[in-house]
C-alpha cells in the first residue's frame, strides 16, 4: 500500500466532503430518524459505492487520457456543473 497516496486521497476527500450537500443530507436524515445506525450505514455505503465508481472510471479513463489533461477536464467539468446549478436554481 502506498501510504502517501492513501493519506493524500483521504485528506482531499475528507476536506471536500465537509459542508458538502452529502453531509447536509446525512444531517437531515439523521435528525429525522430514530435509527442513527441505519443512516450511518446508508451514508457510508452510498459514499463507498460512489467512490468505487469514481476509481473505476478514473482507472479506465487513465488508460487513454494523460493525468494532466484529466485534471483540467475534471476541474473544468466541476466549474461547468457549478455554474449550471447556479443558473438553474
Buried (B, 14 or more C-beta within 10 A) or exposed (E): EEEEEEEEEEEEEEEEEEEEEBEEBBEEBBEEEEEEEEBEEBBEEEBEEEEEEEEEEEEEEEEEBEEEEBEEEEEEEEEEEEEEEEEEE
